[in-house]
Each structure stands twice: as structure tokens, then as C-alpha cells.
């Protein structure tokens, strides 16, 4: 019987949680820094926050135009931010020691970019244009930001007429070799493979089944390797995780072979009608995969935890259980650099941000060790869309 680690009603939960001041999808083992630095975004805002293992402390907030639902940080002080509601991507400078963010410039590209990924040498950046059906390439060499070109995602759309009316690139993910970029297209049920050594041309179009599943976010496995053996992709529309084995080489760059499909709930029959899976995170110790379940119909939404069982060259995901996020609509979450916590952003509900403690066996404690109340993010669906440790 699966153990559900679900919190009680939101009001009771909030009163029981620790008090807090205005406050590569992988995790790794180690000790928490005395004060971890996080970036948190919400509509019109990018915030710097400290986390000491027991509480969050928002140190500063920068007002920005539009909705920065995704940002990409490049050490030591460079930040790139999308505006999901327009065609603008911005370049900012971040002073983590001084808790200060300044906008330097912006550039226009395709509309509705929702994800950014830097190349291995930090000279180029790939953006997934959900609203435009484009994949944008930016020149970020020498500390700049310049739009280079747009690549059209033009495959046949999936059968869900409400969600798949056109191609919807949702994530651009660099593979461990640094050569290829996987673009999950929710609208076409495809993972597109781009070759950075061939002007980011599309060299493979990987079908994701069943039809209408809507691939959203994924991860290359294993974390920390020079090449991946598997790709794990989360389907938003049908709330499924699909596992592929990989083989490098040939005209397609990387060959994908489907190996497993598993629900983000206990079964497809148990999946709420309106559910829409959000984020997928692979633990850096390669023992667990975590997925956010949104619109579950409960008092709060949850994180599904899968154990990775690996035999020989194959791997299999096994559902362990669910942990409440303390809020609703957890669009994005990420792992702390030391692997001890998951940082979850809720766009709705009682709690805007929570830190979930990760045990040695990969399970999550039932109650957050720290949280930020949603009152800090006023407005309809104005809770954080992005939260990530950067130092």
C-alpha cells in the first residue's frame, strides 16, 4: 500500500509550520550551507532569498516587466529572464552578496518563451517558445544578449484540440555531452533533438506515446555523467512519465527507445480529470525522480516520489508516495545544491514557497521545514513560478 504523506488542512498546516520572515534539476549529497541563496520569481518580480535550513528570508525584490516564469543564472552574477507574456528576454546583473538585481538590457525574440538553457561554453542560450511554436537561439558571448534566430517546431499536432492546437515547445534541455539539446514539445507529442554543432538543426524527432500525452519537462540520466543512458520525460496532459534508453551516434545524434510508461498517480484510473503535471527533478544521487502534480482537486497539490530501480543497463521507476506542497499549482520546483531539500513554488493556495526535507532514502518529510506564506505574493495565481538555489 502506498504511503501518502499528505498534510492536513491548509490553515492548520500554516499555523504549525516554522515562522518565516518576508522571505539542473538535480540534487546532491552534502551539508547545507550556512545561508543558501535562492532566486524566486512571481509576476512582475524577481527576489533574492536566504535559506538557512529552517527558514526563508527574502532579502530583496526587483520589479520587472511582464511575467518572468523562468530565469537562467550564470555564475558569478549574470541572469537571463523570460517574459512569458511577450517576446522579450532580459539580461540582468545579480549581486548575491549585496542582495541586489539590476537590469542591463533586453532583446526581442519569439513570443511566449517559458524556458532557457545555456550551452556548455556559456556562449549561446536556447529558449523554448511555448506561445510562438519556436525554439529561439541567443548569442550570450562576452556577457551580452542578442537574438540570433528562431527554429520552427512544425510537426503534426497531437489529438487534444484544447491543448494541442499548435506546437508548444516547453523545455530546452542540454544533454550531458553538451552537444545536443532536447526540446519537449507539448503540442506535437515529440522530443526534438537539436545539434549545437550543426547550427542547432533538428536531427531527431522522437515520438512520445500515447498520443495526446503532452511532453513538458524531462531529465537526462544519470546525473553527473558525460553521456546519458536514459531520458525521463514528464507528460503534462496525461500525467505520465515516459522512460527511454539512449544510444549516441549516427545521423540522429541520439537514438531513443521507449522502455517504461508510468502514471504520476497510483494509476491512470486514479488520475483527477483536471490534473496537469508540472515539473520533473532527478536527484543527483540518481536514486529518485520527483514530479509535481497540479490541479489534483485536493486541499493541496503534491510531489510524487519515484524510486529508481536499476538492473544491468535498464532502469525502472517505482512509485513510492506523495507529499503535500502546502499549496496549489506547483508549476516548478528544484533541488538544493546539497541534495537535502526540495524547494517548491506554489502559484496558488496557502503557502507560496516550501522547503521539503529529503531523507537519506529519498523520501520526503511530511511537513515543510520552512515556508513563505502566499500573502507575500498578492494577486490571482501570483505565487512563485520559479524557485532555485544559485549559491
Secondary structure, DSSP 8 states (H G I E B T S, - for coil): --EEE----HHHHHHHS------------S---SSEEEEEEETTEEEEEEE-SS-EEEEEEEE-SS----EEEETTTEEEEE-TTSSEEEEEEEETTTTEEEEEEEEE-SS-EEEEEE-TTSSEEEEEETTTTEEEEEE-GGG--EEEEEEE--S---S-TTT-SS--EEEEEE-TTSSEEEEEETTTTEEEEEEGGGTTEEEEEEE-SSTT--EEEEEEESTT-SS-SEEEEEETTTTEEEEEEEEE-STTSEEEEEEEEEESSS-STTS-TT-----EEE-TTSSEEEEEE---SSSS-EEEEEEEEEETTEEEEEEEEEEE-SSB---EEEE-TTSSEEEEE-SBSSEEEEEEEB-TTS-B-SS-SEEEEGGGS-STT-S-SEEEE--
